[in-house]
Amino acid sequence: MLLKMRHVNCNLCSSKNYSVLFKVGNSSVVKCDNCGFKFLNPIPVERDLMKYYSNLSSSKIELLDKSPVEYEQSLQRIKLIEKYVKKGKILDVGSGCSNFVVIAKERGWNVSAVEIREESKRLLKKFLIKSVEEKKIENNYFNCITLSQVLEHVSDPSKKLKLYYKKLIKGGIVVIEVPNIESLGFKLLKNKWYFIMNPQHISYFSKKTLTKMLEKAGFEIIKTEYLGAVFASDLAGGGKVKKEYVFNLYRFFKIPINLMMKIIRKAGLSDTMRIVAKKP
């Protein structure tokens, strides 16, 4: 699908000035000269971007994450949420039929999901998960909103965070997981890093830039942590090594791998980061 592209200013500080880091297909990853935010420029026009995601083949949509690693990550995410807010209404944005919404429902949450693709909506319905439209959501409604590997896809993340701020009750939280542009993987691989994608990934967040964007939207940061591995996505996600081989490697060498990952995460160099923020 041929996408119509448009040039944009920095979504964090609105500056027009940026430096090109490297080319990615018909676009580039750039760095704002004012605030350091990294993003794709130019980006697809919104209409074409929505069509792109709506037209993705249903073969790319799985009913549930199948790996035990993915299941454990989803379980730990909902347990983390339950440390900060009482069980109530939760909205998962860009669910993609992950097992997170099913686990949340099983644990007593009133679960809703925002999804673009009709196939995803149909599969969510099988598990009695409500699909909702953002524009129809009441203000001051949800106890928690989650965006796992979603915000980097959005053309205007600042606007999106301000919208979700309005949809949360006072004291409600947003939980965001995004690729970490300060990761060891990016530092070593640059434009070959798995998470560099055109047109899928538009924004490339660091702890500093995502924190600033959340605070500008009105949120207070509760917790920042680093997740995932380094290079696992480049191998499994890039198709160089089958996912089951990566998971088997982890199973057999769990102790040394966990020790290495603990060091990398503590240094803030893992491929994914998570920020929990509260509406005061």
C-alpha positions as CSV (number, residue, x, y, z in Angstrom):
1,M,0.0,0.0,0.0
2,L,1.4,3.4,-1.1
3,L,1.1,5.8,1.8
4,K,0.9,9.6,1.4
5,M,3.5,11.2,3.7
6,R,3.6,14.5,5.6
7,H,6.4,16.3,7.5
8,V,5.8,17.0,11.2
9,N,7.3,19.1,14.0
10,C,8.6,17.6,17.2
11,N,5.6,16.1,19.0
12,L,7.2,16.8,22.4
13,C,8.2,20.5,22.1
14,S,6.8,21.5,18.7
15,S,10.2,22.6,17.3
16,K,10.7,22.6,13.6
17,N,14.4,22.0,13.9
18,Y,15.8,18.5,13.7
19,S,18.8,16.5,12.6
20,V,18.6,13.3,10.5
21,L,20.1,10.2,12.2
22,F,19.5,7.8,9.3
23,K,17.2,6.9,6.5
24,V,14.4,4.3,6.9
25,G,12.8,3.5,3.5
26,N,11.1,6.6,2.2
27,S,11.5,8.4,5.6
28,S,14.1,9.1,8.2
29,V,14.6,8.8,12.0
30,V,15.4,12.3,13.2
31,K,16.4,13.9,16.5
32,C,14.8,17.2,17.7
33,D,17.6,19.8,18.0
34,N,15.7,21.4,20.9
35,C,14.6,18.5,23.3
36,G,16.3,15.4,21.9
37,F,13.1,13.5,21.1
38,K,13.6,11.0,18.3
39,F,10.8,10.3,15.7
40,L,10.1,9.3,12.1
41,N,9.8,12.2,9.6
42,P,8.0,12.4,7.3
43,I,5.1,10.2,8.6
44,P,2.0,8.8,6.9
45,V,-1.1,11.1,6.8
46,E,-3.6,9.9,9.4
47,R,-6.1,8.5,7.0
48,D,-3.6,6.3,5.2
49,L,-2.1,5.2,8.6
50,M,-5.5,4.0,9.8
51,K,-6.1,2.2,6.5
52,Y,-2.7,0.5,6.8
53,Y,-3.6,-1.0,10.2
54,S,-7.1,-1.8,9.2
55,N,-5.9,-3.7,6.1
56,L,-3.3,-5.9,7.9
57,S,-3.9,-9.5,7.1
58,S,-6.0,-11.4,9.7
59,S,-3.2,-14.1,9.6
60,K,-1.1,-11.7,11.7
61,I,-3.7,-11.7,14.5
62,E,-3.4,-14.5,17.0
63,L,-6.2,-15.3,19.5
64,L,-3.8,-15.3,22.4
65,D,0.0,-15.0,23.0
66,K,1.1,-18.6,23.0
67,S,4.5,-18.4,24.7
68,P,4.8,-18.9,28.5
69,V,7.1,-15.8,28.6
70,E,4.4,-13.6,27.1
71,Y,1.8,-15.0,29.4
72,E,4.0,-14.3,32.5
73,Q,4.6,-10.8,31.3
74,S,0.9,-10.2,31.0
75,L,0.2,-11.7,34.5
76,Q,3.0,-9.5,36.0
77,R,1.6,-6.4,34.4
78,I,-1.9,-6.9,35.9
79,K,-0.4,-7.7,39.3
80,L,1.6,-4.5,39.1
81,I,-1.5,-2.5,38.3
82,E,-3.3,-4.0,41.3
83,K,-0.6,-2.6,43.6
84,Y,-1.6,1.0,42.7
85,V,-5.4,0.9,42.0
86,K,-8.4,-1.2,43.2
87,K,-10.0,-3.5,40.7
88,G,-12.5,-1.7,38.6
89,K,-12.7,-0.5,35.0
90,I,-9.6,-1.1,32.8
91,L,-9.1,-0.1,29.1
92,D,-6.5,-1.8,27.0
93,V,-5.6,0.2,24.0
94,G,-4.4,-1.7,20.9
95,S,-5.1,-5.0,22.6
96,G,-4.5,-7.2,19.5
97,C,-6.2,-10.1,21.3
98,S,-3.4,-10.5,23.8
99,N,-3.9,-12.7,26.8
100,F,-3.6,-9.6,29.0
101,V,-7.3,-8.7,28.6
102,V,-8.3,-12.3,29.4
103,I,-6.2,-12.5,32.5
104,A,-7.5,-9.1,33.7
105,K,-11.1,-10.3,33.2
106,E,-10.4,-13.6,35.0
107,R,-9.0,-11.6,38.0
108,G,-12.2,-9.6,38.3
109,W,-11.6,-6.5,36.2
110,N,-14.3,-4.9,34.0
111,V,-12.3,-4.9,30.8
112,S,-12.8,-2.9,27.6
113,A,-10.5,-2.6,24.6
114,V,-9.8,-0.2,21.8
115,E,-9.0,-2.0,18.5
116,I,-9.0,-0.9,14.9
117,R,-9.0,-4.2,13.1
118,E,-12.4,-5.9,12.7
119,E,-10.8,-9.4,13.1
120,S,-9.4,-8.4,16.5
121,K,-12.8,-7.1,17.6
122,R,-14.4,-10.3,16.6
123,L,-11.9,-12.4,18.6
124,L,-12.3,-10.1,21.6
125,K,-16.0,-10.6,21.5
126,K,-15.4,-14.4,21.8
127,F,-13.9,-13.7,25.2
128,L,-16.7,-11.3,26.1
129,I,-14.3,-8.3,26.0
130,K,-16.0,-5.1,25.0
131,S,-14.6,-3.1,22.1
132,V,-15.1,0.6,22.5
133,E,-14.5,3.7,20.4
134,E,-12.3,6.3,22.0
135,K,-14.6,9.2,21.0
136,K,-17.5,7.6,22.8
137,I,-15.7,6.9,26.1
138,E,-16.9,9.0,29.1
139,N,-14.5,11.3,30.9
140,N,-13.5,10.3,34.4
141,Y,-14.5,6.7,33.7
142,F,-11.6,4.2,33.9
143,N,-9.4,3.2,36.9
144,C,-6.6,2.2,34.6
145,I,-5.6,2.5,30.9
146,T,-2.9,0.3,29.4
147,L,-0.9,0.8,26.2
148,S,1.6,-2.0,25.6
149,Q,3.7,-1.5,22.5
150,V,1.1,1.0,21.2
151,L,2.2,4.6,21.8
152,E,5.2,4.4,19.4
153,H,2.6,3.7,16.6
154,V,0.6,6.8,17.2
155,S,1.1,9.9,15.0
156,D,0.3,12.4,17.8
157,P,1.2,10.7,21.2
158,S,1.0,14.0,23.1
159,K,-2.6,14.5,22.1
160,K,-3.4,10.8,22.8
161,L,-2.0,11.1,26.4
162,K,-4.0,14.2,27.1
163,L,-7.1,12.3,25.9
164,Y,-6.5,9.4,28.2
165,Y,-5.8,11.7,31.1
166,K,-9.4,12.9,30.7
167,K,-10.8,9.4,30.6
168,L,-9.2,8.3,33.9
169,I,-10.8,8.9,37.3
170,K,-8.9,10.9,39.8
171,G,-6.1,8.7,41.1
172,G,-6.4,6.4,38.1
173,I,-3.2,5.2,36.4
174,V,-1.9,4.8,32.9
175,V,0.6,2.0,32.2
176,I,2.8,2.4,29.1
177,E,5.3,0.0,27.6
178,V,7.4,1.1,24.6
179,P,10.6,0.3,22.9
180,N,13.6,1.9,24.7
181,I,15.6,4.1,22.3
182,E,18.4,4.2,24.9
183,S,18.7,0.4,24.8
184,L,22.0,-1.4,24.2
185,G,20.4,-2.9,21.1
186,F,19.8,0.5,19.5
187,K,23.2,1.8,20.6
188,L,24.9,-1.1,18.8
189,L,22.6,-1.8,15.8
190,K,21.3,1.7,15.0
191,N,19.1,1.5,12.0
192,K,19.3,-2.3,12.0
193,W,17.6,-2.5,15.5
194,Y,14.4,-4.5,15.3
195,F,12.2,-1.7,16.6
196,I,13.2,0.7,13.8
197,M,10.1,0.4,11.6
198,N,8.6,2.5,8.8
199,P,5.6,3.2,8.9
200,Q,4.8,1.2,12.1
201,H,6.9,3.0,14.6
202,I,6.7,6.8,14.5
203,S,8.0,7.8,18.0
204,Y,11.2,6.5,19.7
205,F,11.0,7.2,23.4
206,S,13.7,7.4,26.1
207,K,12.9,7.6,29.8
208,K,13.5,11.4,29.7
209,T,11.2,12.1,26.7
210,L,8.3,9.9,27.7
211,T,8.4,11.3,31.2
212,K,8.3,14.8,29.8
213,M,5.4,14.0,27.5
214,L,3.4,12.4,30.4
215,E,4.0,15.3,32.7
216,K,3.0,17.8,30.0
217,A,-0.3,15.8,29.8
218,G,-0.8,16.3,33.5
219,F,0.4,12.9,34.9
220,E,2.6,12.2,37.9
221,I,5.2,9.5,37.4
222,I,4.9,6.6,39.9
223,K,7.3,4.1,38.6
224,T,9.8,3.5,35.7
225,E,11.3,0.2,35.0
226,Y,13.1,-1.6,32.2
227,L,11.8,-4.9,30.8
228,G,12.6,-7.5,28.2
229,A,15.9,-8.7,26.8
230,V,18.5,-7.3,24.4
231,F,18.6,-8.7,20.9
232,A,15.9,-11.3,21.5
233,S,13.5,-9.3,19.3
234,D,16.1,-8.8,16.7
235,L,16.6,-12.5,16.5
236,A,13.0,-13.9,17.0
237,G,11.0,-10.9,15.7
238,G,13.4,-10.4,12.8
239,G,12.9,-14.0,11.7
240,K,16.6,-14.9,12.0
241,V,15.8,-17.5,14.7
242,K,12.5,-19.1,15.4
243,K,10.7,-17.8,18.5
244,E,10.6,-21.3,20.1
245,Y,14.4,-21.5,19.9
246,V,14.8,-18.3,21.7
247,F,12.3,-19.4,24.4
248,N,14.1,-22.8,24.7
249,L,17.4,-21.0,25.1
250,Y,15.9,-19.0,27.9
251,R,14.5,-22.2,29.5
252,F,17.8,-24.0,29.6
253,F,20.0,-21.0,30.6
254,K,17.4,-19.2,32.8
255,I,19.7,-18.4,35.7
256,P,22.7,-16.8,33.9
257,I,20.3,-15.1,31.4
258,N,18.3,-13.6,34.2
259,L,21.4,-12.4,36.0
260,M,22.7,-10.7,32.8
261,M,19.2,-9.2,32.2
262,K,19.1,-7.9,35.7
263,I,22.3,-6.0,35.2
264,I,21.2,-4.7,31.8
265,R,17.8,-3.6,33.1
266,K,19.4,-1.8,36.1
267,A,21.5,0.1,33.7
268,G,18.4,1.1,31.7
269,L,19.7,-0.7,28.5
270,S,17.0,-3.3,27.9
271,D,14.9,-3.1,24.7
272,T,11.6,-2.2,26.5
273,M,10.7,0.2,29.3
274,R,7.5,0.7,31.3
275,I,6.2,3.8,33.0
276,V,3.3,3.9,35.4
277,A,1.8,7.4,35.9
278,K,-1.1,8.7,37.9
279,K,-3.8,11.3,37.3
280,P,-3.5,13.4,40.5
